């Protein structure tokens, strides 16, 4: 049962500071903007939970993308705590008896944020999934290096697909996976529940943030996040033919690796934002098992990849809505979904 009372203080912070930390964590990305996380605040402990009521059982039956979203929220929460002088001690998936419990965060002393950590935190409110066309200005070698380093700093590997033959194969895989998903009525129904939503909803992807409607000749952007309600594409605003495609992979598999991959993903996304880059997802390549396995072989990975990103330079886009912190709080002793 969710709590609607005022945020209590935790980890030596004031109630106002604690609420700021949770609001910042809640700006993390999630599939269809479901925001599948919840928090319990105790004086010496913050708990991050997955919210099973926000599962996407058709597209994410194993909850892998749900755990990645919680990992992204965890990374953002870490940044917010460090900015307030709190060194976070994090235990991921600490108790098998409580399967919704993703992480426990305790205070490990005091710390000063580095310039890089402050730079990433400043990027949090500016990070938005950009489903619109990008410009033709290339991502520079230093920017590409920064993205790879961001993934490595969180224990992941970012492969940039640059070879012409690899890009052609990847594009064919993306189209095939998209068609397979789009042929499933259950997938389309689930997508409609979370996209093309009213701007008054605190979750989901509203029409204003869904990007223009894809058309048949588009090579990379294929999924319609507006339930057919997107405005007509402006003249001359075609999707780019050759975006930078990046594949994020963990070094391990399993639920713990999913959470860590989410932390790495958020660091990559915030690094891109801080550098003025725009990012969207090619999720069908991960969600369709056959495409995911072929992608693994294409990039030479030992384990299946966790995310595929389209990176470039875009125009500003509308942010997706966020749930208020009061809706993210758990009553003491309650698990989400009960």
ABEGO torsion letter per residue (X at the ends): XBBABBBBBBGGBBAAAAAAAAAAAAABBBBGGAGBBBBBBBAABBBBBBBAAABBAAABAAGAAAAAAAAAAAAAAAAAAAAAGBBBBBBBGABAABAABABBBBBAEBBBBBAAAAAAAAAAAABBBBABBBBABBBBAAAAAAAAAAAAAAGBBBBBBABAAAAAAAAAAAAAAAAAAAABAAAAAAAAAABGBBAABABEBBAAAAEBBBBAABAABABBAAGGABBBBBBGBBBBABBBBBBBBBABBEAAAAAAAAAAAAAAAAAAAAAGBBBBBBAAAAABAAAAAAAAAAAGBABBBABBBBBBBBBBBBBBBBBBAAAABBBBGBBBGX
